[in-house]
């Protein structure tokens, strides 16, 4: 048993020797021991907590008056009924922001970077705040947090084409944010969460869009706050110019590492046995990082074969719900009975949210989540146990930055002082991450060569000038300048835009073929997609042109048919449920963006043909679901529940004038009637509705009604 006084003495010696990190780690470990044995804090322990800067952990009831004074002094308003105490480094960051500084902050996952945003809004009351987040899932999580605190005073906006209110908090992934560039004169605060993703080294596919948003929106921002974990240094670049870089290694939990890989020694059977043993030993929540979709499949197969079903009515109801609404033979349908969920970036948004909610349940919920890197990119959840099953990210070796981000999900303030990290494959060598933000070639179409010529290489300048010359020849100088100034094109890749323009210019039948898109369920529509449009994309996003086109054609029945019925129609093309999610995501994001640029360019090249496919693009962007149904899915209301509510006659989702915030207001007003009158609601439907309603507070509904 730990001798508390002796351990306190050792911690004090470390503090006196300025070994603050080691002292803090030992102190957190001691707090874990004391918590598990339900012992009271004494005055000495509270004093060490204060000296370590961990002010939220102070117990004011057993503190000296000096330590109690510190606990009260570091309390701030974060928009809740009661103020909360910040730790010393949080308070320092908040002071910088309140002083008007532009900050690029690197701090551990457990630091509490988001709490500082809440405190800033509560204290400064800015008029317009825009928060860029990396994923849709994080959009909803952030919205739920801020809605509970600020929806009475702010309009919370998370989707495109929403009218702004007098005061606004906008929360978007980067692809949506740029559409609001012209909708406000000034931003009081621009927040970029996980801004390391602006580097192609960490997210090659999406970094150009984030850089574009940072560049454009940064011009309108009075103040900027960029957040990321585990960055050692930041290069001099135009995207963070004039910002103060703060690196803080202040942790609020302790990570206890178990290097299982040394005994496993790359033996697959030993690794399998170790995983089952670790999960069997603990009855606490576990996150399993599986590295790739293939890794998720391997781990989940192993768990189905080697774990027992949970005695949980809630999980049994969830399994039945999945069988009805997705597929009875889907692996997830079987997994959840065993207390295991799957978190990847391709699942329906509401389905990922529901699983995270079940994972957060203290009792009867999911005990384990098996994940790709989506768990560190798409949601702020954590667990007592993190199991690193794979040392790869997709097909590449895991880098130290991502590895530290993964294990940073272990532990949580006030719940798990100690996060247990089980490493089943050899981790990457420790290294400091130097974040390099540079202009990629894919951003050249949006770059003013005069303004940024110092940041561009000679090769990039030559490429940009050639692009301008060629596009001027194809569509004319006036059109080219106007499109660039308006930011009408979603893609910023000069080569891709040139490819689109030349295809339209050189193929006289191209524009006429676009008319087929107005009959989305027809074979002619599929032909246009496969033979004219998808061929512009090298590789067709890793799926055959004809197969993808046929998927989009069948998807056009998304509102009238259930997911199982759609899968039945797609079975002839060997499209599984897992592939369904991937293809729907590609259709609603990538194909929509491509069609937008085609539509914009063809209007300049062939204005006499008066072709406009914007209505088809709008339908495709919401997966052919009506009105605001797709947006409500981001709020946690699955399409199958929206269909039941629509069938009841309580809300007409097919009303084209029904916008998202009006729908939310009606859903809130009709809550009791929906629960009583909608036919066919099963037990888990009601659980999902409770989760959805938890995210649309009464204050938000009233605020929307006013604005």
BELCORWO-V181722 format. One record per residue. N is the residue number from 1. RES is the residue in one small letter. PHI is phi as a letter, one per 20 degrees, with the letter a starting at -180 (NA if undefined). D_FIRST is the distance of its C-alpha to the first C-alpha in Angstrom with 2 decimals. Layout:
# BELCORWO-V181722
n;res;phi;d_first
N;RES;PHI;D_FIRST
N;RES;PHI;D_FIRST
This chain:
# BELCORWO-V181722
n;res;phi;d_first
1;x;NA;0.00
2;x;f;3.81
3;x;e;6.42
4;x;f;9.00
5;x;f;11.94
6;x;f;11.55
7;x;f;11.20
8;x;f;14.13
9;x;f;16.00
10;x;f;15.79
11;x;f;17.00
12;x;f;19.69
13;x;f;20.86
14;x;f;21.33
15;x;f;23.31
16;x;f;25.41
17;x;e;26.15
18;x;m;27.26
19;x;e;24.76
20;x;f;24.55
21;x;f;23.73
22;x;f;20.72
23;x;f;19.56
24;x;f;20.14
25;x;f;18.32
26;x;f;15.09
27;x;f;15.61
28;x;f;16.29
29;x;f;13.18
30;x;f;11.18
31;x;f;13.60
32;x;f;12.91
33;x;f;9.20
34;x;f;10.57
35;x;f;13.48
36;x;f;11.99
37;x;e;10.25
38;x;l;13.61
39;x;e;12.78
40;x;f;15.82
41;x;f;16.51
42;x;d;17.45
43;x;f;20.48
44;x;f;18.81
45;x;f;17.03
46;x;f;20.42
47;x;f;22.21
48;x;f;20.30
49;x;f;21.07
50;x;f;24.65
51;x;f;24.82
52;x;e;23.70
53;x;n;26.45
54;x;e;24.35
55;x;g;26.27
56;x;f;26.07
57;x;e;22.30
58;x;f;23.02
59;x;d;22.72
60;x;f;26.04
61;x;f;25.29
62;x;d;22.66
63;x;e;24.23
64;x;f;26.61
65;x;f;30.22
66;x;f;30.38
67;x;f;27.56
68;x;f;29.05
69;x;f;32.39
70;x;f;31.12
71;x;g;29.68
72;x;f;33.13
73;x;f;35.10
74;x;e;33.79
75;x;f;34.69
76;x;c;37.55
77;x;f;39.78
78;x;c;39.20
79;x;n;41.69
80;x;e;39.47
81;x;f;39.89
82;x;d;37.08
83;x;f;36.42
84;x;c;33.13
85;x;e;31.24
86;x;e;31.48
87;x;e;29.20
88;x;g;30.91
89;x;f;32.36
90;x;g;33.62
91;x;f;35.39
92;x;f;36.99
93;x;f;38.32
94;x;f;39.70
95;x;f;41.43
96;x;g;43.16
97;x;f;44.41
98;x;f;45.60
99;x;e;47.45
100;x;n;49.29
101;x;f;47.79
102;x;e;47.89
103;x;c;44.43
104;x;d;43.23
105;x;d;39.44
106;x;d;36.99
107;x;b;33.41
108;x;f;30.49
109;x;g;30.54
110;x;e;27.83
111;x;f;29.78
112;x;n;31.79
113;x;f;35.26
114;x;f;37.06
115;x;g;35.90
116;x;f;37.96
117;x;f;41.05
118;x;f;40.61
119;x;f;40.29
120;x;f;43.36
121;x;f;45.45
122;x;f;44.46
123;x;e;45.31
124;x;e;48.29
125;x;l;49.90
126;x;f;51.53
127;x;e;54.50
128;x;c;53.78
129;x;c;50.46
130;x;d;50.35
131;x;d;47.08
132;x;e;47.38
133;x;c;44.75
134;x;f;44.73
135;x;b;45.03
136;x;f;46.46
137;x;f;43.08
138;x;f;41.65
139;x;g;44.87
140;x;f;44.17
141;x;f;40.52
142;x;f;41.60
143;x;g;44.50
144;x;f;42.35
145;x;f;40.04
146;x;f;42.97
147;x;f;45.22
148;x;f;42.90
149;x;d;43.04
150;x;c;46.49
151;x;f;48.89
152;x;f;50.76
153;x;d;51.87
154;x;c;51.87
155;x;e;53.37
156;x;e;50.72
157;x;d;52.57
158;x;c;51.17
159;x;c;54.33
160;x;f;57.61
161;x;m;60.85
162;x;d;59.34
163;x;f;61.25
164;x;f;59.27
165;x;e;58.77
166;x;f;59.06
167;x;c;55.39
168;x;c;53.59
169;x;d;50.25
170;x;d;51.06
171;x;c;48.42
172;x;b;49.73
173;x;f;49.10
174;x;g;51.31
175;x;f;54.15
176;x;e;54.84
177;x;f;54.40
178;x;f;57.49
179;x;f;59.71
180;x;e;58.96
181;x;g;60.07
182;x;e;63.39
183;x;e;62.19
184;x;b;61.02
185;x;f;62.33
186;x;b;58.99
187;x;d;55.27
188;x;f;53.24
189;x;b;50.08
190;x;d;49.65
191;x;d;46.11
192;x;c;45.47
193;x;e;42.13
194;x;l;41.00
195;x;f;43.98
196;x;f;43.08
197;x;f;44.98
198;x;f;48.15
199;x;e;47.86
200;x;f;49.54
201;x;f;46.85
202;x;d;44.43
203;x;b;46.88
204;x;f;50.32
205;x;f;51.82
206;x;d;50.93
207;x;f;50.66
208;x;g;54.41
209;x;f;54.28
210;x;f;51.33
211;x;f;53.08
212;x;f;56.23
213;x;f;54.47
214;x;f;52.77
215;x;f;56.15
216;x;f;58.28
217;x;f;55.98
218;x;f;54.73
219;x;f;58.32
220;x;e;58.24
221;x;e;54.78
222;x;f;54.67
223;x;b;50.98
224;x;c;48.65
225;x;c;44.90
226;x;d;43.76
227;x;c;40.18
228;x;a;38.46
229;x;e;35.16
230;x;l;34.57
231;x;d;38.00
232;x;e;38.30
233;x;b;41.97
234;x;c;44.99
235;x;f;48.51
236;x;f;51.51
237;x;b;53.09
238;x;f;55.33
239;x;f;52.78
240;x;c;50.34
241;x;f;52.98
242;x;n;52.35
243;x;e;48.71
244;x;e;45.86
245;x;e;43.15
246;x;d;39.61
247;x;d;36.75
248;x;c;33.28
249;x;d;30.00
250;x;e;27.96
251;x;d;25.28
252;x;d;23.51
253;x;c;21.10
254;x;d;19.12
255;x;d;20.39
256;x;e;18.13
257;x;e;20.82
258;x;d;21.06
259;x;e;24.22
260;x;f;25.39
261;x;f;28.96
262;x;f;28.42
263;x;e;28.10
264;x;f;30.68
265;x;l;33.22
266;x;m;35.74
267;x;e;35.88
268;x;g;36.75
269;x;f;35.63
270;x;f;32.22
271;x;f;31.89
272;x;f;32.97
273;x;f;30.53
274;x;f;27.63
275;x;f;28.60
276;x;f;28.85
277;x;f;25.51
278;x;f;23.70
279;x;f;25.52
280;x;f;24.91
281;x;f;21.15
282;x;d;20.86
283;x;d;22.61
284;x;d;22.53
285;x;f;25.42
286;x;c;26.42
287;x;d;29.15
288;x;d;30.89
289;x;e;33.08
290;x;d;35.95
291;x;n;38.17
292;x;b;41.56
293;x;f;43.43
294;x;f;43.73
295;x;f;39.97
296;x;g;39.45
297;x;f;41.91
298;x;f;40.17
299;x;f;36.69
300;x;f;38.08
301;x;f;40.17
302;x;f;37.15
303;x;f;35.23
304;x;f;38.29
305;x;f;38.58
306;x;c;34.95
307;x;c;33.46
308;x;e;34.33
309;x;f;35.93
310;x;e;33.85
311;x;e;34.67
312;x;c;35.65
313;x;f;39.05
314;x;f;38.69
315;x;f;38.30
316;x;f;41.07
317;x;f;43.27
318;x;f;42.50
319;x;f;43.48
320;x;f;46.72
321;x;f;47.43
322;x;f;47.05
323;x;f;49.32
324;x;f;51.98
325;x;e;51.90
326;x;c;51.15
327;x;a;51.35
328;x;f;50.30
329;x;e;49.68
330;x;f;47.72
331;x;g;44.40
332;x;f;42.56
333;x;g;44.08
334;x;e;42.32
335;x;f;39.07
336;x;f;38.24
337;x;f;38.26
338;x;e;35.21
339;x;m;33.42
340;x;d;34.42
341;x;d;36.55
342;x;c;38.46
343;x;c;38.76
344;x;c;41.63
345;x;f;44.22
346;x;d;47.06
347;x;f;46.22
348;x;g;48.03
349;x;g;46.36
350;x;f;45.81
351;x;f;44.28
352;x;f;41.64
353;x;f;40.95
354;x;f;40.66
355;x;f;38.08
356;x;f;35.93
357;x;f;36.27
358;x;f;35.17
359;x;f;32.19
360;x;e;31.19
361;x;f;31.44
362;x;f;28.20
363;x;c;29.56
364;x;m;32.33
365;x;e;32.88
366;x;f;32.56
367;x;e;29.19
368;x;c;30.39
369;x;c;32.95
370;x;d;34.69
371;x;b;36.34
372;x;e;38.55
373;x;f;38.19
374;x;g;39.45
375;x;f;35.92
376;x;e;35.56
377;x;d;39.17
378;x;d;39.95
379;x;a;37.17
380;x;e;34.22
381;x;d;31.62
382;x;b;28.11
383;x;b;25.36
384;x;f;21.68
385;x;d;22.90
386;x;c;25.80
387;x;d;27.28
388;x;e;29.85
389;x;f;32.17
390;x;c;35.00
391;x;d;35.52
392;x;c;38.93
393;x;c;40.48
394;x;m;43.52
395;x;e;45.24
396;x;d;43.94
397;x;f;40.93
398;x;f;38.12
399;x;e;38.15
400;x;f;35.13
401;x;f;36.00
402;x;f;35.99
403;x;g;32.88
404;x;f;30.90
405;x;f;32.46
406;x;f;31.32
407;x;f;27.66
408;x;f;27.81
409;x;f;27.99
410;x;e;24.28
411;x;n;22.25
412;x;b;23.85
413;x;g;23.57
414;x;m;22.05
415;x;d;21.55
416;x;c;19.47
417;x;f;17.84
418;x;d;17.14
419;x;e;20.07
420;x;e;19.66
421;x;d;22.74
422;x;d;24.01
423;x;d;26.94
424;x;e;29.32
425;x;c;32.15
426;x;g;32.24
427;x;f;31.96
428;x;f;34.67
429;x;f;34.50
430;x;f;33.22
431;x;b;36.18
432;x;e;37.28
433;x;e;39.46
434;x;e;42.77
435;x;e;44.31
436;x;d;48.07
437;x;d;50.20
438;x;c;53.84
439;x;f;56.88
440;x;e;56.96
441;x;g;60.35
442;x;f;59.53
443;x;d;59.69
444;x;f;63.04
445;x;f;65.10
446;x;d;63.51
447;x;e;63.71
448;x;e;66.37
449;x;f;67.52
450;x;f;68.91
451;x;f;65.81
452;x;d;63.28
453;x;f;65.38
454;x;f;63.30
455;x;e;60.23
456;x;e;62.16
457;x;f;63.06
458;x;g;66.73
459;x;f;66.33
460;x;f;64.83
461;x;f;67.62
462;x;f;70.23
463;x;f;68.64
464;x;f;68.53
465;x;f;72.15
466;x;f;73.27
467;x;f;71.48
468;x;f;73.19
469;x;f;76.54
470;x;f;76.23
471;x;f;74.98
472;x;f;77.76
473;x;f;80.26
474;x;f;78.85
475;x;d;78.37
476;x;n;80.08
477;x;f;78.80
478;x;f;78.80
479;x;f;76.75
480;x;f;74.32
481;x;f;73.70
482;x;f;73.38
483;x;f;70.84
484;x;f;68.72
485;x;f;68.89
486;x;f;68.06
487;x;m;65.16
488;x;f;66.76
489;x;e;65.40
490;x;f;61.81
491;x;f;61.71
492;x;d;61.81
493;x;e;62.55
494;x;g;66.07
495;x;f;66.73
496;x;f;65.70
497;x;f;67.81
498;x;f;70.72
499;x;f;70.38
500;x;f;70.61
501;x;f;73.57
502;x;f;75.50
503;x;f;74.93
504;x;f;76.42
505;x;f;79.20
506;x;e;80.29
507;x;d;79.99
508;x;f;82.55
509;x;e;81.11
510;x;g;77.54
511;x;f;77.95
512;x;f;80.06
513;x;f;77.41
514;x;f;74.91
515;x;f;76.92
516;x;f;75.52
517;x;f;72.12
518;x;f;73.59
519;x;c;73.58
520;x;g;69.90
521;x;e;70.15
522;x;e;73.21
523;x;f;73.53
524;x;f;75.26
525;x;f;72.11
526;x;f;70.12
527;x;f;72.91
528;x;f;72.80
529;x;f;69.04
530;x;f;69.11
531;x;e;72.38
532;x;d;72.47
533;x;e;69.12
534;x;f;66.28
535;x;f;68.26
536;x;f;67.69
537;x;e;63.99
538;x;g;63.36
539;x;n;61.59
540;x;l;61.72
541;x;l;57.94
542;x;m;57.28
543;x;b;59.31
544;x;f;62.98
545;x;g;65.36
546;x;f;67.00
547;x;f;63.73
548;x;f;62.29
549;x;f;65.61
550;x;f;65.74
551;x;g;62.20
552;x;f;63.28
553;x;f;66.41
554;x;f;64.48
555;x;f;61.88
556;x;f;64.77
557;x;e;64.51
558;x;g;60.88
559;x;e;61.71
560;x;e;63.99
561;x;d;61.95
562;x;e;58.35
563;x;g;56.03
564;x;g;56.61
565;x;f;60.35
566;x;f;60.20
567;x;f;58.28
568;x;f;60.95
569;x;f;63.63
570;x;e;61.71
571;x;f;61.02
572;x;f;64.31
573;x;d;62.90
574;x;l;59.63
575;x;e;57.57
576;x;e;54.24
577;x;f;52.05
578;x;f;49.74
579;x;f;52.86
580;x;g;54.15
581;x;f;51.33
582;x;f;51.95
583;x;f;55.70
584;x;f;55.53
585;x;f;53.37
586;x;f;55.86
587;x;f;58.76
588;x;f;57.51
589;x;d;56.38
590;x;f;58.04
591;x;f;61.31
592;x;f;61.67
593;x;f;61.34
594;x;f;63.88
595;x;f;66.34
596;x;g;66.04
597;x;f;67.10
598;x;f;69.87
599;x;f;71.14
600;x;f;71.20
601;x;f;72.95
602;x;f;75.50
603;x;f;76.66
604;x;e;77.56
605;x;f;79.21
606;x;c;81.04
607;x;f;81.48
608;x;f;84.71
609;x;e;82.91
610;x;l;81.02
611;x;e;78.02
612;x;b;74.78
613;x;d;71.82
614;x;f;69.45
615;x;f;69.44
616;x;f;68.30
617;x;f;65.60
618;x;f;64.33
619;x;f;64.19
620;x;f;62.46
621;x;f;59.83
622;x;d;58.69
623;x;l;59.05
624;x;m;62.23
625;x;e;60.40
626;x;f;62.35
627;x;l;62.00
628;x;d;58.41
629;x;f;56.76
630;x;f;55.09
631;x;f;53.74
632;x;f;52.40
633;x;f;50.54
634;x;f;48.65
635;x;e;47.79
636;x;o;46.32
637;x;d;49.46
638;x;f;50.32
639;x;g;54.01
640;x;f;54.19
641;x;f;53.27
642;x;f;55.75
643;x;f;58.37
644;x;f;57.73
645;x;f;58.00
646;x;f;61.18
647;x;f;62.67
648;x;f;62.16
649;x;n;64.47
650;x;f;62.08
651;x;c;61.78
652;x;e;64.22
653;x;f;62.20
654;x;e;65.45
655;x;f;66.79
656;x;f;67.12
657;x;e;66.95
658;x;f;63.50
659;x;e;61.09
660;x;g;57.31
661;x;f;56.75
662;x;f;59.50
663;x;f;57.95
664;x;f;54.54
665;x;f;56.30
666;x;f;58.10
667;x;f;55.03
668;x;f;53.26
669;x;f;56.29
670;x;e;56.81
671;x;g;53.22
672;x;f;54.00
673;x;f;57.23
674;x;f;55.57
675;x;f;52.97
676;x;e;55.77
677;x;d;58.76
678;x;f;57.69
679;x;f;58.46
680;x;n;56.19
681;x;f;52.84
682;x;e;50.13
683;x;g;46.61
684;x;f;45.11
685;x;g;48.00
686;x;f;46.89
687;x;f;43.29
688;x;f;44.69
689;x;f;47.01
690;x;f;44.17
691;x;f;42.40
692;x;f;45.72
693;x;f;46.49
694;x;f;43.09
695;x;e;44.23
696;x;c;47.62
697;x;f;47.07
698;x;f;49.90
699;x;f;50.03
700;x;f;50.64
701;x;g;53.39
702;x;f;55.17
703;x;f;54.86
704;x;f;56.44
705;x;f;59.21
706;x;f;60.15
707;x;d;60.18
